[in-house]
Amino acid sequence: MMLKTVLLVSCVAACSADLIDLFRKKYKGDGTYYGRGNDVNGHCQLNPTPYGGKSNIKYPVAINTGMWHGSLACGLCIKVTGSGQGSGANPITGTFNTYVKDSCPSCPGHDLDLAENGDGRWDITWQAVQCPVGNTKIDYKFQGSNRWYLKLQVRNTRYPATSVNIYDKTKKTYKPMQLTADGFWTLPGDFTRPVAVPLQVELTGVNGEKVRDVISKTDNDKVIPGKGAQFPYDSSLLTA
């Protein structure tokens, strides 16, 4: 467990730099299917699906492990174009938006696995885009949390958050939270406990944009709205 934690912490900085490349480059790979509804128990645990993962989104998708970037890609929106070239019964054609809710350990290279019923392996190109969040704001969800331990999920962001800092009221400073393998963030070891609400958080987006928000409660397994923060639209990145 300690080795896994160290590897995830060391990944965050490097993976953040790699994640922005998904917005700046186009990738070619194979599109496959792994069944409608199989995203529900996906590695990202993004259930219920946030607004930005449903509005103008055709399919949930599992991204290959190499581009999952230690779970930082959870909640990423991807624009996919299928040529219809490949083999199988259900060709992937046209251009549509997808939402990352899972990783695909068996997907090589730049492949994507659609959470939809279908058959075959089809040529696709794809690129990350800003999610269609509209006027909605960032939400949060806690899992197994209490006054001594927090496990926080950041949801419904325009683009992924690559770091989350939480304000330590006793030490009067923001402390970096630690990324988990399932797309959550946990308290650092030196954070003052017990934890008291409201929580103040500072989120950094994949493009370096920072926003601060307030979380009013830590109820587990419920979607909790923040106080109105959202990453701003970035004209240098494509949008869904």
Secondary structure, DSSP 8 states (H G I E B T S, - for coil): -HHHHHHHHHHHHHHHHHHHHHHHS-EEEEEEE--TTGGGG-TT---S--GGGTTT--EEEEEEHHHHGGGTTTT-EEEEEEEEEEESSS--EEEEEEEEEEEETT--TT-EEESSS---EEEEEEEEEB---TT---EEEESS--SS--EEEEES-SS-EEEEEEEETTTTEEEE-EE-TTS-EE--TTS-SS--SSEEEEEEETTS-EEEEEE----BTSEEE-SS------TTS-B-
